Structures are given as structure tokens and as C-alpha cells.
Amino acid sequence: MRIGTGYDSHRFEPGRPLILAGVSVPYERGLAGHSDADAIAHAVTDALLGAAALGDIGTHFPPSDEKWRGANSLELLAHAYDLLERQNYQAVNIDVTIVCEQPKLGPYVPAMRETLARVLGIGPHAVSIKAKTNEGMGWIGCGEGLAVMAVALIDRIRP
Ligand code: MG
């Protein structure tokens, strides 16, 4: 078994859709970024790549590459996971913490878990997503953006 961590943060920007773990969350602002700025997908991608010591999201999908402009980050996650599977790894479980003052994300967590689980080919019981606020402190507290931390456990696929 191997373990990896991932972190991502994005700034809120008016006129952008808010997409987290592939789920559209109704809100007045979305996250700024080169791709769809799905910070959960990005943190999970980095956690999985980290667990396999396969680099990071920036080396595999550089923002300088026009190919990834507006990209669906679930496709980046699927592409990264494919790299792991080629090394005979599979995800055992994923744990995600979102730190976000607004909007309230709790109602969207079940759909987020289902979506990530589907991309990774594991059960939703193996994908945990927790949402919390930053108690009004700092850049997250004043609503400048949000942050996501992820941990991924992977194991060799048994022959
Ligand atoms: Mg990102």
C-alpha cells in the first residue's frame, strides 16, 4: 500500500460556473482557472499521482498547454488514474476536505462522492468528502477562494 496527499486552491471569480468533483454547484461565482478549475478533482489527482510517485498535475497537464484550456478536470483525473492503472495500482480509498466559507456544499457531497467513485471505478463508500468553513478567518474566511486537501491510498492490483 502507498499513500499520497494533494492540495489545491482557487480564487472565486464572478461569471464562472462553480464545479467541484464534477458537480455543478449553484452560486453567484465560480473558480478562476485555466481548466474548469475543479479544485477537488485537482487535489485528488495530485494525491493519486503522489501515492504512485508519478509527478504532479502541473507536469502532466501544464497550464501553458492550450490543449487543457477549459478542460473537464474529471478527464484529467481519469487520465492520471490510467497512468496508475498501467503501473498496476488501484485506489483503495480517498478522503477529501474542502475548506470553503460559501456556498454551503453539504447537499452536493453525495453527488460528488458518486462522481469521483465512478471515475475511479470504486464504490462511493471508498470516497469520503467533508466540507467545512474557515470560521471566517483569512482569505478563505472572507470568501476570496477555497482550498481542498485530499489523501489517497493505493494498492497493487492482485493478479
Ligand atoms: Mg487547480
Backbone and ligand atoms as CSV (ligand in chain L), in Angstrom:
chain,resi,resn,atom,element,x,y,z
A,1,MET,N,N,0.844,-1.199,0.000
A,1,MET,CA,C,0.000,0.000,0.000
A,1,MET,C,C,0.873,1.240,0.000
A,2,ARG,N,N,0.376,2.271,-0.642
A,2,ARG,CA,C,1.091,3.547,-0.686
A,2,ARG,C,C,0.085,4.667,-0.469
A,3,ILE,N,N,0.574,5.790,0.052
A,3,ILE,CA,C,-0.337,6.890,0.361
A,3,ILE,C,C,0.172,8.174,-0.281
A,4,GLY,N,N,-0.740,9.056,-0.663
A,4,GLY,CA,C,-0.354,10.336,-1.260
A,4,GLY,C,C,-1.272,11.445,-0.798
A,5,THR,N,N,-0.740,12.660,-0.823
A,5,THR,CA,C,-1.571,13.810,-0.449
A,5,THR,C,C,-1.672,14.765,-1.631
A,6,GLY,N,N,-2.736,15.527,-1.649
A,6,GLY,CA,C,-2.916,16.550,-2.679
A,6,GLY,C,C,-3.532,17.795,-2.059
A,7,TYR,N,N,-3.156,18.943,-2.611
A,7,TYR,CA,C,-3.724,20.216,-2.134
A,7,TYR,C,C,-4.015,21.074,-3.348
A,8,ASP,N,N,-5.111,21.811,-3.311
A,8,ASP,CA,C,-5.365,22.780,-4.373
A,8,ASP,C,C,-6.172,23.949,-3.808
A,9,SER,N,N,-5.989,25.095,-4.411
A,9,SER,CA,C,-6.784,26.262,-4.034
A,9,SER,C,C,-7.060,27.056,-5.298
A,10,HIS,N,N,-8.220,27.672,-5.353
A,10,HIS,CA,C,-8.574,28.532,-6.481
A,10,HIS,C,C,-9.312,29.754,-5.957
A,11,ARG,N,N,-9.157,30.840,-6.695
A,11,ARG,CA,C,-9.816,32.106,-6.385
A,11,ARG,C,C,-11.230,32.105,-6.972
A,12,PHE,N,N,-12.180,32.682,-6.232
A,12,PHE,CA,C,-13.528,32.859,-6.783
A,12,PHE,C,C,-13.535,34.007,-7.788
A,13,GLU,N,N,-14.338,33.841,-8.841
A,13,GLU,CA,C,-14.449,34.865,-9.879
A,13,GLU,C,C,-15.894,34.914,-10.368
A,14,PRO,N,N,-16.457,36.124,-10.486
A,14,PRO,CA,C,-17.833,36.218,-10.990
A,14,PRO,C,C,-17.916,35.726,-12.437
A,15,GLY,N,N,-19.059,35.204,-12.806
A,15,GLY,CA,C,-19.283,34.817,-14.194
A,15,GLY,C,C,-18.691,33.472,-14.569
A,16,ARG,N,N,-18.222,32.714,-13.582
A,16,ARG,CA,C,-17.696,31.371,-13.850
A,16,ARG,C,C,-18.610,30.362,-13.168
A,17,PRO,N,N,-18.775,29.168,-13.777
A,17,PRO,CA,C,-19.545,28.130,-13.088
A,17,PRO,C,C,-18.717,27.552,-11.930
A,18,LEU,N,N,-19.386,27.143,-10.858
A,18,LEU,CA,C,-18.688,26.505,-9.738
A,18,LEU,C,C,-18.825,24.997,-9.893
A,19,ILE,N,N,-17.711,24.352,-10.239
A,19,ILE,CA,C,-17.719,22.904,-10.462
A,19,ILE,C,C,-16.764,22.255,-9.479
A,20,LEU,N,N,-17.284,21.335,-8.668
A,20,LEU,CA,C,-16.470,20.648,-7.665
A,20,LEU,C,C,-16.739,19.148,-7.753
A,21,ALA,N,N,-15.694,18.370,-7.931
A,21,ALA,CA,C,-15.817,16.919,-8.134
A,21,ALA,C,C,-16.805,16.627,-9.258
A,22,GLY,N,N,-16.767,17.448,-10.288
A,22,GLY,CA,C,-17.600,17.236,-11.466
A,22,GLY,C,C,-19.050,17.665,-11.290
A,23,VAL,N,N,-19.400,18.170,-10.107
A,23,VAL,CA,C,-20.785,18.549,-9.827
A,23,VAL,C,C,-20.922,20.065,-9.924
A,24,SER,N,N,-21.941,20.531,-10.645
A,24,SER,CA,C,-22.227,21.966,-10.763
A,24,SER,C,C,-22.961,22.429,-9.518
A,25,VAL,N,N,-22.370,23.378,-8.814
A,25,VAL,CA,C,-22.983,23.903,-7.591
A,25,VAL,C,C,-23.511,25.307,-7.889
A,26,PRO,N,N,-24.810,25.548,-7.724
A,26,PRO,CA,C,-25.363,26.876,-7.999
A,26,PRO,C,C,-24.774,27.918,-7.041
A,27,TYR,N,N,-24.161,28.947,-7.589
A,27,TYR,CA,C,-23.572,30.014,-6.766
A,27,TYR,C,C,-23.322,31.202,-7.670
A,28,GLU,N,N,-23.200,32.367,-7.070
A,28,GLU,CA,C,-23.026,33.599,-7.856
A,28,GLU,C,C,-21.638,33.717,-8.482
A,29,ARG,N,N,-20.680,32.942,-7.979
A,29,ARG,CA,C,-19.321,32.969,-8.511
A,29,ARG,C,C,-18.818,31.547,-8.723
A,30,GLY,N,N,-17.809,31.413,-9.584
A,30,GLY,CA,C,-17.165,30.124,-9.770
A,30,GLY,C,C,-15.697,30.267,-9.442
A,31,LEU,N,N,-14.907,29.257,-9.790
A,31,LEU,CA,C,-13.474,29.295,-9.509
A,31,LEU,C,C,-12.706,29.667,-10.761
A,32,ALA,N,N,-11.738,30.577,-10.598
A,32,ALA,CA,C,-10.912,31.006,-11.718
A,32,ALA,C,C,-9.866,29.936,-12.009
A,33,GLY,N,N,-9.571,29.740,-13.280
A,33,GLY,CA,C,-8.538,28.772,-13.626
A,33,GLY,C,C,-8.477,28.526,-15.105
A,34,HIS,N,N,-7.416,27.860,-15.511
A,34,HIS,CA,C,-7.183,27.566,-16.921
A,34,HIS,C,C,-8.163,26.497,-17.407
A,35,SER,N,N,-8.349,25.463,-16.557
A,35,SER,CA,C,-9.314,24.406,-16.876
A,35,SER,C,C,-10.663,24.826,-16.303
A,36,ASP,N,N,-11.515,23.875,-15.969
A,36,ASP,CA,C,-12.780,24.217,-15.307
A,36,ASP,C,C,-12.558,24.559,-13.826
A,37,ALA,N,N,-11.308,24.502,-13.369
A,37,ALA,CA,C,-10.915,24.916,-12.014
A,37,ALA,C,C,-11.564,24.067,-10.922
A,38,ASP,N,N,-11.804,22.804,-11.239
A,38,ASP,CA,C,-12.402,21.865,-10.276
A,38,ASP,C,C,-11.347,21.484,-9.241
A,39,ALA,N,N,-11.329,22.224,-8.123
A,39,ALA,CA,C,-10.256,22.071,-7.134
A,39,ALA,C,C,-10.267,20.690,-6.465
A,40,ILE,N,N,-11.434,20.071,-6.347
A,40,ILE,CA,C,-11.476,18.721,-5.755
A,40,ILE,C,C,-10.832,17.725,-6.705
A,41,ALA,N,N,-11.224,17.793,-7.977
A,41,ALA,CA,C,-10.616,16.883,-8.954
A,41,ALA,C,C,-9.100,17.081,-8.993
A,42,HIS,N,N,-8.647,18.328,-8.898
A,42,HIS,CA,C,-7.202,18.590,-8.958
A,42,HIS,C,C,-6.476,18.035,-7.738
A,43,ALA,N,N,-7.041,18.240,-6.541
A,43,ALA,CA,C,-6.391,17.743,-5.324
A,43,ALA,C,C,-6.357,16.213,-5.309
A,44,VAL,N,N,-7.439,15.578,-5.761
A,44,VAL,CA,C,-7.483,14.111,-5.791
A,44,VAL,C,C,-6.490,13.579,-6.827
A,45,THR,N,N,-6.398,14.261,-7.966
A,45,THR,CA,C,-5.435,13.858,-8.991
A,45,THR,C,C,-4.018,13.896,-8.431
A,46,ASP,N,N,-3.687,14.966,-7.707
A,46,ASP,CA,C,-2.350,15.084,-7.126
A,46,ASP,C,C,-2.107,14.040,-6.033
A,47,ALA,N,N,-3.144,13.729,-5.256
A,47,ALA,CA,C,-2.995,12.716,-4.208
A,47,ALA,C,C,-2.689,11.350,-4.835
A,48,LEU,N,N,-3.404,11.025,-5.920
A,48,LEU,CA,C,-3.182,9.732,-6.591
A,48,LEU,C,C,-1.805,9.694,-7.255
A,49,LEU,N,N,-1.454,10.760,-7.967
A,49,LEU,CA,C,-0.126,10.806,-8.604
A,49,LEU,C,C,0.962,10.731,-7.540
A,50,GLY,N,N,0.733,11.425,-6.415
A,50,GLY,CA,C,1.704,11.423,-5.325
A,50,GLY,C,C,1.880,10.038,-4.723
A,51,ALA,N,N,0.775,9.327,-4.542
A,51,ALA,CA,C,0.850,7.982,-3.954
A,51,ALA,C,C,1.701,7.062,-4.820
A,52,ALA,N,N,1.637,7.244,-6.131
A,52,ALA,CA,C,2.402,6.404,-7.055
A,52,ALA,C,C,3.747,7.027,-7.412
A,53,ALA,N,N,4.053,8.199,-6.846
A,53,ALA,CA,C,5.275,8.949,-7.174
A,53,ALA,C,C,5.402,9.145,-8.688
A,54,LEU,N,N,4.279,9.595,-9.287
A,54,LEU,CA,C,4.239,9.799,-10.748
A,54,LEU,C,C,4.203,11.282,-11.104
A,55,GLY,N,N,4.761,12.132,-10.240
A,55,GLY,CA,C,4.797,13.554,-10.552
A,55,GLY,C,C,3.564,14.267,-10.031
A,56,ASP,N,N,3.205,15.365,-10.695
A,56,ASP,CA,C,2.033,16.116,-10.235
A,56,ASP,C,C,1.222,16.624,-11.422
A,57,ILE,N,N,0.085,17.202,-11.098
A,57,ILE,CA,C,-0.875,17.613,-12.126
A,57,ILE,C,C,-0.271,18.655,-13.069
A,58,GLY,N,N,0.614,19.505,-12.516
A,58,GLY,CA,C,1.224,20.556,-13.325
A,58,GLY,C,C,2.173,20.020,-14.388
A,59,THR,N,N,2.839,18.898,-14.105
A,59,THR,CA,C,3.762,18.338,-15.096
A,59,THR,C,C,2.997,17.556,-16.171
A,60,HIS,N,N,1.897,16.910,-15.769
A,60,HIS,CA,C,1.133,16.119,-16.743
A,60,HIS,C,C,0.193,16.987,-17.584
A,61,PHE,N,N,-0.337,18.053,-16.961
A,61,PHE,CA,C,-1.307,18.918,-17.654
A,61,PHE,C,C,-0.901,20.374,-17.475
A,62,PRO,N,N,0.195,20.816,-18.083
A,62,PRO,CA,C,0.680,22.178,-17.842
A,62,PRO,C,C,-0.313,23.245,-18.307
A,63,PRO,N,N,-0.524,24.304,-17.477
A,63,PRO,CA,C,-1.448,25.379,-17.846
A,63,PRO,C,C,-1.014,26.090,-19.121
A,64,SER,N,N,0.290,25.949,-19.489
A,64,SER,CA,C,0.787,26.585,-20.707
A,64,SER,C,C,0.295,25.861,-21.959
A,65,ASP,N,N,-0.222,24.625,-21.778
A,65,ASP,CA,C,-0.668,23.827,-22.915
A,65,ASP,C,C,-2.128,24.172,-23.229
A,66,GLU,N,N,-2.347,24.731,-24.416
A,66,GLU,CA,C,-3.695,25.158,-24.822
A,66,GLU,C,C,-4.690,23.994,-24.852
A,67,LYS,N,N,-4.152,22.785,-24.965
A,67,LYS,CA,C,-4.982,21.587,-25.011
A,67,LYS,C,C,-5.889,21.477,-23.776
A,68,TRP,N,N,-5.427,22.026,-22.650
A,68,TRP,CA,C,-6.165,21.844,-21.383
A,68,TRP,C,C,-7.023,23.056,-21.025
A,69,ARG,N,N,-7.096,24.067,-21.934
A,69,ARG,CA,C,-7.924,25.243,-21.640
A,69,ARG,C,C,-9.390,24.823,-21.546
A,70,GLY,N,N,-10.033,25.173,-20.427
A,70,GLY,CA,C,-11.442,24.836,-20.237
A,70,GLY,C,C,-11.696,23.351,-20.055
A,71,ALA,N,N,-10.618,22.584,-19.845
A,71,ALA,CA,C,-10.745,21.125,-19.768
A,71,ALA,C,C,-11.661,20.691,-18.623
A,72,ASN,N,N,-12.387,19.605,-18.855
A,72,ASN,CA,C,-13.148,18.936,-17.809
A,72,ASN,C,C,-12.133,18.206,-16.930
A,73,SER,N,N,-12.017,18.649,-15.688
A,73,SER,CA,C,-10.964,18.101,-14.824
A,73,SER,C,C,-11.180,16.640,-14.467
A,74,LEU,N,N,-12.416,16.136,-14.629
A,74,LEU,CA,C,-12.632,14.701,-14.416
A,74,LEU,C,C,-11.874,13.903,-15.464
A,75,GLU,N,N,-11.716,14.498,-16.662
A,75,GLU,CA,C,-10.942,13.818,-17.700
A,75,GLU,C,C,-9.459,13.801,-17.342
A,76,LEU,N,N,-8.991,14.879,-16.698
A,76,LEU,CA,C,-7.595,14.895,-16.245
A,76,LEU,C,C,-7.395,13.830,-15.169
A,77,LEU,N,N,-8.380,13.747,-14.264
A,77,LEU,CA,C,-8.312,12.740,-13.199
A,77,LEU,C,C,-8.295,11.330,-13.799
A,78,ALA,N,N,-9.175,11.089,-14.758
A,78,ALA,CA,C,-9.244,9.775,-15.398
A,78,ALA,C,C,-7.930,9.464,-16.107
A,79,HIS,N,N,-7.347,10.466,-16.758
A,79,HIS,CA,C,-6.077,10.278,-17.462
A,79,HIS,C,C,-4.964,9.936,-16.472
A,80,ALA,N,N,-4.922,10.648,-15.350
A,80,ALA,CA,C,-3.907,10.377,-14.326
A,80,ALA,C,C,-4.105,8.984,-13.729
A,81,TYR,N,N,-5.370,8.626,-13.505
A,81,TYR,CA,C,-5.652,7.317,-12.906
A,81,TYR,C,C,-5.261,6.186,-13.859
A,82,ASP,N,N,-5.397,6.453,-15.141
A,82,ASP,CA,C,-4.971,5.495,-16.152
A,82,ASP,C,C,-3.454,5.229,-16.040
A,83,LEU,N,N,-2.697,6.291,-15.751
A,83,LEU,CA,C,-1.246,6.127,-15.567
A,83,LEU,C,C,-0.966,5.198,-14.389
A,84,LEU,N,N,-1.752,5.333,-13.326
A,84,LEU,CA,C,-1.585,4.466,-12.156
A,84,LEU,C,C,-1.933,3.020,-12.497
A,85,GLU,N,N,-3.060,2.858,-13.211
A,85,GLU,CA,C,-3.508,1.503,-13.542
A,85,GLU,C,C,-2.485,0.795,-14.427
A,86,ARG,N,N,-1.809,1.577,-15.275
A,86,ARG,CA,C,-0.775,0.978,-16.122
A,86,ARG,C,C,0.401,0.486,-15.287
A,87,GLN,N,N,0.556,1.042,-14.088
A,87,GLN,CA,C,1.585,0.568,-13.146
A,87,GLN,C,C,1.000,-0.446,-12.173
A,88,ASN,N,N,-0.206,-0.923,-12.503
A,88,ASN,CA,C,-0.860,-1.962,-11.706
A,88,ASN,C,C,-1.368,-1.482,-10.343
A,89,TYR,N,N,-1.632,-0.186,-10.222
A,89,TYR,CA,C,-2.189,0.337,-8.971
A,89,TYR,C,C,-3.679,0.563,-9.118
A,90,GLN,N,N,-4.391,0.436,-7.987
A,90,GLN,CA,C,-5.780,0.877,-7.937
A,90,GLN,C,C,-5.992,1.651,-6.638
A,91,ALA,N,N,-6.986,2.532,-6.638
A,91,ALA,CA,C,-7.297,3.311,-5.434
A,91,ALA,C,C,-7.991,2.416,-4.423
A,92,VAL,N,N,-7.579,2.509,-3.171
A,92,VAL,CA,C,-8.265,1.791,-2.086
A,92,VAL,C,C,-9.341,2.707,-1.495
A,93,ASN,N,N,-8.933,3.881,-1.075
A,93,ASN,CA,C,-9.916,4.880,-0.653
A,93,ASN,C,C,-9.331,6.286,-0.777
A,94,ILE,N,N,-10.241,7.238,-0.815
A,94,ILE,CA,C,-9.904,8.656,-0.989
A,94,ILE,C,C,-10.589,9.428,0.139
A,95,ASP,N,N,-9.893,10.382,0.715
A,95,ASP,CA,C,-10.523,11.246,1.717
A,95,ASP,C,C,-10.222,12.698,1.367
A,96,VAL,N,N,-11.268,13.511,1.305
A,96,VAL,CA,C,-11.151,14.899,0.845
A,96,VAL,C,C,-11.723,15.849,1.901
A,97,THR,N,N,-11.025,16.943,2.152
A,97,THR,CA,C,-11.564,18.028,2.985
A,97,THR,C,C,-11.605,19.308,2.154
A,98,ILE,N,N,-12.782,19.906,2.049
A,98,ILE,CA,C,-12.933,21.201,1.364
A,98,ILE,C,C,-13.062,22.265,2.452
A,99,VAL,N,N,-12.311,23.352,2.294
A,99,VAL,CA,C,-12.458,24.476,3.221
A,99,VAL,C,C,-13.016,25.649,2.428
A,100,CYS,N,N,-14.246,26.021,2.733
A,100,CYS,CA,C,-14.980,26.984,1.908
A,100,CYS,C,C,-16.026,27.677,2.767
A,101,GLU,N,N,-16.034,28.992,2.737
A,101,GLU,CA,C,-16.982,29.720,3.592
A,101,GLU,C,C,-18.395,29.689,2.999
A,102,GLN,N,N,-18.498,29.956,1.713
A,102,GLN,CA,C,-19.775,29.972,0.995
A,102,GLN,C,C,-19.539,29.431,-0.400
A,103,PRO,N,N,-20.469,28.765,-1.051
A,103,PRO,CA,C,-21.775,28.350,-0.542
A,103,PRO,C,C,-21.654,27.119,0.350
A,104,LYS,N,N,-22.759,26.737,0.955
A,104,LYS,CA,C,-22.796,25.505,1.741
A,104,LYS,C,C,-22.760,24.318,0.774
A,105,LEU,N,N,-21.810,23.423,0.961
A,105,LEU,CA,C,-21.594,22.343,-0.014
A,105,LEU,C,C,-22.182,21.004,0.416
A,106,GLY,N,N,-22.591,20.903,1.677
A,106,GLY,CA,C,-23.097,19.633,2.209
A,106,GLY,C,C,-24.115,18.923,1.321
A,107,PRO,N,N,-25.112,19.645,0.798
A,107,PRO,CA,C,-26.137,18.977,-0.009
A,107,PRO,C,C,-25.588,18.348,-1.296
A,108,TYR,N,N,-24.407,18.782,-1.740
A,108,TYR,CA,C,-23.853,18.280,-3.008
A,108,TYR,C,C,-22.840,17.165,-2.807
A,109,VAL,N,N,-22.499,16.889,-1.544
A,109,VAL,CA,C,-21.468,15.895,-1.254
A,109,VAL,C,C,-21.820,14.491,-1.767
A,110,PRO,N,N,-23.069,14.003,-1.585
A,110,PRO,CA,C,-23.368,12.663,-2.105
A,110,PRO,C,C,-23.129,12.542,-3.612
A,111,ALA,N,N,-23.531,13.554,-4.374
A,111,ALA,CA,C,-23.313,13.515,-5.833
A,111,ALA,C,C,-21.821,13.587,-6.161
A,112,MET,N,N,-21.071,14.360,-5.381
A,112,MET,CA,C,-19.617,14.448,-5.598
A,112,MET,C,C,-18.955,13.097,-5.351
A,113,ARG,N,N,-19.361,12.425,-4.265
A,113,ARG,CA,C,-18.774,11.107,-3.950
A,113,ARG,C,C,-19.069,10.108,-5.070
A,114,GLU,N,N,-20.321,10.108,-5.532
A,114,GLU,CA,C,-20.720,9.196,-6.613
A,114,GLU,C,C,-19.887,9.456,-7.867
A,115,THR,N,N,-19.696,10.736,-8.183
A,115,THR,CA,C,-18.993,11.098,-9.412
A,115,THR,C,C,-17.531,10.673,-9.351
A,116,LEU,N,N,-16.855,10.982,-8.241
A,116,LEU,CA,C,-15.444,10.584,-8.125
A,116,LEU,C,C,-15.310,9.068,-8.133
A,117,ALA,N,N,-16.224,8.388,-7.423
A,117,ALA,CA,C,-16.177,6.925,-7.346
A,117,ALA,C,C,-16.315,6.306,-8.736
A,118,ARG,N,N,-17.195,6.910,-9.539
A,118,ARG,CA,C,-17.416,6.379,-10.891
A,118,ARG,C,C,-16.144,6.512,-11.735
A,119,VAL,N,N,-15.483,7.665,-11.644
A,119,VAL,CA,C,-14.263,7.887,-12.431
A,119,VAL,C,C,-13.167,6.898,-12.014
A,120,LEU,N,N,-13.102,6.581,-10.711
A,120,LEU,CA,C,-12.027,5.721,-10.208
A,120,LEU,C,C,-12.410,4.239,-10.204
A,121,GLY,N,N,-13.671,3.950,-10.548
A,121,GLY,CA,C,-14.094,2.556,-10.587
A,121,GLY,C,C,-14.093,1.900,-9.215
A,122,ILE,N,N,-14.392,2.696,-8.178
A,122,ILE,CA,C,-14.507,2.149,-6.825
A,122,ILE,C,C,-15.886,2.518,-6.282
A,123,GLY,N,N,-16.262,1.945,-5.166
A,123,GLY,CA,C,-17.579,2.241,-4.598
A,123,GLY,C,C,-17.585,3.593,-3.907
A,124,PRO,N,N,-18.752,4.253,-3.837
A,124,PRO,CA,C,-18.845,5.543,-3.150
A,124,PRO,C,C,-18.468,5.458,-1.672
A,125,HIS,N,N,-18.586,4.253,-1.081
A,125,HIS,CA,C,-18.185,4.068,0.327
A,125,HIS,C,C,-16.673,4.264,0.488
A,126,ALA,N,N,-15.923,4.189,-0.614
A,126,ALA,CA,C,-14.468,4.353,-0.568
A,126,ALA,C,C,-14.047,5.796,-0.849
A,127,VAL,N,N,-15.033,6.678,-1.028
A,127,VAL,CA,C,-14.743,8.094,-1.299
A,127,VAL,C,C,-15.416,8.949,-0.231
A,128,SER,N,N,-14.609,9.607,0.580
A,128,SER,CA,C,-15.135,10.480,1.627
A,128,SER,C,C,-14.894,11.936,1.230
A,129,ILE,N,N,-15.909,12.768,1.393
A,129,ILE,CA,C,-15.758,14.210,1.145
A,129,ILE,C,C,-16.368,14.963,2.317
A,130,LYS,N,N,-15.576,15.826,2.904
A,130,LYS,CA,C,-16.033,16.598,4.056
A,130,LYS,C,C,-15.913,18.084,3.730
A,131,ALA,N,N,-16.936,18.843,4.075
A,131,ALA,CA,C,-16.905,20.285,3.815
A,131,ALA,C,C,-16.936,21.026,5.137
A,132,LYS,N,N,-16.042,22.011,5.269
A,132,LYS,CA,C,-16.038,22.827,6.481
A,132,LYS,C,C,-15.723,24.268,6.120
A,133,THR,N,N,-15.977,25.185,7.047
A,133,THR,CA,C,-15.644,26.589,6.814
A,133,THR,C,C,-14.302,26.882,7.482
A,134,ASN,N,N,-13.793,28.086,7.282
A,134,ASN,CA,C,-12.558,28.508,7.952
A,134,ASN,C,C,-12.881,29.463,9.105
A,135,GLU,N,N,-14.126,29.353,9.610
A,135,GLU,CA,C,-14.561,30.161,10.766
A,135,GLU,C,C,-14.361,31.655,10.516
A,136,GLY,N,N,-14.501,32.062,9.254
A,136,GLY,CA,C,-14.412,33.480,8.924
A,136,GLY,C,C,-13.004,34.054,8.904
A,137,MET,N,N,-11.994,33.204,9.071
A,137,MET,CA,C,-10.621,33.722,9.152
A,137,MET,C,C,-9.921,33.738,7.792
A,138,GLY,N,N,-9.117,34.765,7.580
A,138,GLY,CA,C,-8.197,34.814,6.445
A,138,GLY,C,C,-8.860,34.861,5.081
A,139,TRP,N,N,-8.097,34.486,4.042
A,139,TRP,CA,C,-8.569,34.617,2.660
A,139,TRP,C,C,-9.723,33.683,2.341
A,140,ILE,N,N,-9.773,32.548,3.010
A,140,ILE,CA,C,-10.916,31.658,2.799
A,140,ILE,C,C,-12.126,32.235,3.528
A,141,GLY,N,N,-11.884,32.714,4.725
A,141,GLY,CA,C,-12.966,33.258,5.542
A,141,GLY,C,C,-13.654,34.448,4.907
A,142,CYS,N,N,-12.886,35.281,4.195
A,142,CYS,CA,C,-13.506,36.452,3.560
A,142,CYS,C,C,-14.019,36.119,2.161
A,143,GLY,N,N,-13.955,34.850,1.771
A,143,GLY,CA,C,-14.576,34.422,0.520
A,143,GLY,C,C,-13.750,34.691,-0.721
A,144,GLU,N,N,-12.433,34.879,-0.540
A,144,GLU,CA,C,-11.571,35.127,-1.696
A,144,GLU,C,C,-11.449,33.875,-2.576
A,145,GLY,N,N,-11.493,32.718,-1.948
A,145,GLY,CA,C,-11.374,31.470,-2.685
A,145,GLY,C,C,-11.626,30.306,-1.761
A,146,LEU,N,N,-11.296,29.117,-2.239
A,146,LEU,CA,C,-11.453,27.929,-1.393
A,146,LEU,C,C,-10.221,27.040,-1.533
A,147,ALA,N,N,-10.077,26.122,-0.592
A,147,ALA,CA,C,-8.948,25.188,-0.602
A,147,ALA,C,C,-9.454,23.766,-0.406
A,148,VAL,N,N,-8.714,22.824,-0.981
A,148,VAL,CA,C,-9.071,21.412,-0.873
A,148,VAL,C,C,-7.830,20.603,-0.523
A,149,MET,N,N,-7.974,19.703,0.434
A,149,MET,CA,C,-6.917,18.739,0.754
A,149,MET,C,C,-7.437,17.336,0.469
A,150,ALA,N,N,-6.583,16.489,-0.063
A,150,ALA,CA,C,-7.008,15.125,-0.375
A,150,ALA,C,C,-5.918,14.140,0.018
A,151,VAL,N,N,-6.341,12.968,0.441
A,151,VAL,CA,C,-5.435,11.858,0.726
A,151,VAL,C,C,-5.923,10.665,-0.088
A,152,ALA,N,N,-4.987,9.954,-0.705
A,152,ALA,CA,C,-5.341,8.767,-1.483
A,152,ALA,C,C,-4.488,7.595,-1.032
A,153,LEU,N,N,-5.144,6.470,-0.802
A,153,LEU,CA,C,-4.442,5.214,-0.529
A,153,LEU,C,C,-4.571,4.348,-1.773
A,154,ILE,N,N,-3.449,3.801,-2.229
A,154,ILE,CA,C,-3.493,2.938,-3.420
A,154,ILE,C,C,-2.816,1.608,-3.094
A,155,ASP,N,N,-3.115,0.606,-3.895
A,155,ASP,CA,C,-2.506,-0.711,-3.686
A,155,ASP,C,C,-2.308,-1.383,-5.048
A,156,ARG,N,N,-1.416,-2.351,-5.089
A,156,ARG,CA,C,-1.215,-3.135,-6.310
A,156,ARG,C,C,-2.454,-3.992,-6.579
A,157,ILE,N,N,-2.852,-4.029,-7.832
A,157,ILE,CA,C,-3.966,-4.891,-8.211
A,157,ILE,C,C,-3.482,-6.335,-8.136
A,158,ARG,N,N,-4.220,-7.163,-7.460
A,158,ARG,CA,C,-3.837,-8.597,-7.355
A,158,ARG,C,C,-3.993,-9.276,-8.704
A,159,PRO,N,N,-3.036,-10.097,-9.102
A,159,PRO,CA,C,-3.139,-10.779,-10.399
A,159,PRO,C,C,-4.269,-11.820,-10.390
L,1,MG,MG,MG,-6.215,23.573,-9.548
